[in-house]
Amino acid sequence: MVFPRFIQFPALIAGAVLLAACSTTGTSKISPSPEPTIKPIVPARIGLALGGGAAKGFAHIGVIKMLEANGIKIDIVSGTSAGSVVGSLYASGMDAFALQEKAVALDESQIRDVNLIGGGLVKGQKLQDYVNQQIGNRPFEKLAKPFAAVATDLDNGNRTVFNRGNVGQAVRASSSIPGIFSPAIIAGHKYVDGGVVSPVPVDAAREMGANFVIAVDISAKANGKSSTSTLGMMNQAIVIMGQKLGEQELARADVVITPKVGKIGAADFDQKNVAILEGEKAALAALPLIRKKLNERYAANR
């Protein structure tokens, strides 16, 4: 049947509108839903940054003991000065009890060699040899955990992070307290204590891949009493400079452990057991915060 044109035209319009409506409705129904965003699984890589402090450094052993006893697995280790000594042995595969045995057996004469030439009272060669002997003469690349020792380039003032080659040599450089140790000479450069530029090497731990850093600060602090002697005032000024420098880097750590070792002198090797105990107590007190922060960030990935 053929409809008149005045009937055909409205019918065509109605048909077109109906088809358009069907087309729109169909498109709405079959449009794909946005895919859910999947967060990549990022496991915790815990770095332990061990600061400098001479004989106070035995406190690091107590900290490690408590972390191990409570299941906090350390993946990366960085150390400055005394922290590099303890850190190198720990990174070699020793547990806290082995470290404590080494500390108890250590006699200061094993790492102190008198220097009569100049540049410092102690050469540092004995310290280098001691570290290499304890870790089986392995280079950085053969240690059980990634490890870095931080030193200061005396020629240009730069922070230098050693993580390849001779471990004992790097620890010697990191521990060469200006005026006490002769500078360590490596590849034509003179290196002194890493505490001059990085008292607690938080940044070094992060640069090596740590995404959660536990810092251990054993550095000297201004005690609120300035000395009237020239040497005393100089020492206080150095302590304040180091304290302010350290605070900047410590702010980039996730947790800071501060053992109460202020009364232990730089040369008080006879106080090693006291230092270890203070390290244990400080680490134990910090455990709730460590667990809280780890759970907040990484519990879903475990």
Residue pairs with C-beta under 8 A, 6 or more apart in sequence:
3 11
41 301
42 211
42 298
42 301
43 298
43 301
43 302
44 211
44 212
44 294
44 297
44 298
44 301
45 75
45 76
45 209
45 210
45 211
45 212
46 72
46 73
46 74
46 75
46 76
46 210
46 212
46 213
46 214
46 294
47 74
47 75
47 76
47 77
47 78
47 202
47 205
47 206
47 208
47 209
47 210
47 212
47 213
47 214
48 64
48 67
48 74
48 76
48 77
48 78
48 87
48 90
48 205
48 213
48 214
48 216
49 78
49 79
49 83
49 200
49 201
49 202
49 204
49 205
49 213
49 214
49 215
49 216
49 253
50 57
50 60
50 77
50 78
50 79
50 80
50 82
50 83
50 84
50 86
50 87
50 200
50 201
50 216
51 80
51 81
51 82
51 83
51 195
51 199
51 200
51 201
51 215
51 216
51 217
51 218
51 219
51 246
52 80
52 81
52 82
52 83
52 84
52 174
52 175
52 193
52 194
52 195
52 199
52 200
52 218
52 219
53 59
53 81
53 82
53 83
53 218
53 219
53 220
53 261
53 266
54 81
54 82
54 177
54 265
54 266
54 267
55 82
55 264
55 265
55 266
55 267
55 268
55 269
55 271
55 272
55 275
56 82
56 218
56 259
56 261
56 264
56 266
56 275
57 81
57 82
57 83
57 85
57 86
57 218
57 275
58 86
58 103
58 271
58 272
58 273
58 275
58 276
58 279
59 216
59 218
59 259
59 261
59 275
59 276
59 278
59 279
59 282
60 82
60 83
60 86
60 87
60 216
60 218
60 279
61 86
61 96
61 99
61 100
61 103
61 275
61 276
61 279
62 259
62 275
62 276
62 277
62 278
62 279
62 280
62 281
62 282
62 283
63 216
63 257
63 259
63 279
63 280
63 282
63 283
64 74
64 86
64 90
64 96
64 99
64 279
65 96
65 97
65 99
65 100
65 276
65 279
65 280
65 283
66 279
66 280
66 283
66 284
66 287
67 74
67 214
67 283
68 95
68 96
69 96
70 287
72 214
72 287
72 290
74 90
74 145
74 214
75 145
75 146
75 209
75 210
76 145
76 146
76 147
76 205
76 208
76 209
76 210
77 87
77 90
77 91
77 145
77 146
77 147
77 148
77 205
78 87
78 147
78 148
78 149
78 150
78 161
78 201
78 202
78 204
78 205
78 208
79 85
79 86
79 87
79 88
79 147
79 148
79 149
79 150
79 171
79 174
79 201
80 149
80 150
80 174
80 193
80 194
80 195
80 198
80 199
80 200
80 201
81 174
81 175
81 177
81 193
81 194
81 195
82 175
82 218
83 200
83 201
83 216
83 218
84 149
84 150
84 170
84 171
84 174
84 175
84 194
85 127
85 131
85 171
85 175
86 99
87 147
87 149
88 131
88 134
88 135
88 143
88 147
88 149
88 167
88 168
88 171
89 98
89 99
89 102
89 131
89 134
89 135
90 99
90 145
91 143
91 144
91 145
91 146
91 147
92 134
92 135
92 136
92 138
92 143
92 144
93 143
93 144
93 145
94 102
100 276
102 134
103 272
103 276
104 272
104 273
106 269
106 272
108 269
110 126
110 130
111 126
111 127
111 130
112 122
112 126
112 127
113 122
113 123
113 124
113 125
113 126
114 121
114 122
114 123
115 121
115 122
115 123
115 182
117 182
118 182
119 182
119 183
120 176
120 178
120 179
120 180
120 181
120 182
120 183
121 179
121 180
121 181
122 180
122 181
122 182
123 181
123 182
124 172
124 175
124 176
124 181
124 182
124 184
125 172
127 168
127 171
127 172
127 175
128 166
128 168
128 169
128 171
128 172
128 184
129 168
130 168
131 167
131 168
131 171
131 172
132 166
132 167
132 168
135 143
135 167
135 168
138 167
139 164
139 165
139 166
139 167
140 147
140 148
140 162
140 163
140 164
140 165
140 167
140 170
141 164
143 167
146 163
146 208
146 209
147 163
147 167
148 161
148 162
148 163
148 201
148 204
148 205
148 207
148 208
149 161
149 162
149 163
149 167
149 170
149 171
149 173
149 174
149 194
150 159
150 160
150 161
150 162
150 174
150 194
150 197
150 198
150 201
150 204
151 159
151 160
151 162
151 170
151 173
151 174
151 176
151 184
151 191
151 192
151 193
151 194
152 158
152 159
152 160
152 191
152 192
152 193
152 194
152 195
152 196
152 197
152 198
153 159
153 160
153 189
153 190
153 191
154 178
154 183
154 189
154 190
154 191
154 192
155 189
155 190
157 197
158 197
159 194
159 197
159 198
160 173
160 191
160 194
161 201
161 204
161 207
162 169
162 170
162 173
162 174
163 208
169 184
169 186
170 186
172 181
172 184
173 184
173 186
173 191
173 192
173 194
174 191
174 193
174 194
175 181
175 193
176 182
176 183
176 184
176 191
176 192
176 193
177 192
177 193
177 195
178 192
178 193
178 196
181 192
181 193
183 190
183 191
183 192
184 190
184 191
184 192
185 191
194 201
195 219
195 242
197 245
198 204
198 249
199 217
199 219
199 242
199 245
199 246
199 249
200 215
200 216
200 217
200 219
200 246
200 249
200 250
200 253
201 249
202 213
202 215
202 249
202 250
202 252
202 253
203 249
203 252
205 213
206 213
206 252
212 254
212 293
212 294
212 297
212 298
213 252
213 253
213 254
213 255
214 253
214 254
214 255
214 256
214 257
214 286
214 290
215 250
215 253
215 255
215 256
215 257
216 256
216 257
216 258
216 259
216 279
217 246
217 250
217 256
217 257
217 258
218 258
218 259
218 261
219 242
219 243
219 246
220 239
220 242
220 243
220 262
221 239
221 243
221 262
222 236
222 239
222 240
222 243
223 262
226 232
226 233
226 236
227 233
227 235
227 236
250 256
254 293
255 286
255 289
255 290
255 293
257 279
257 282
257 283
257 286
258 282
259 275
259 278
259 279
259 281
259 282
260 278
260 281
260 282
261 274
261 275
261 278
261 279
264 271
264 274
264 275
265 271
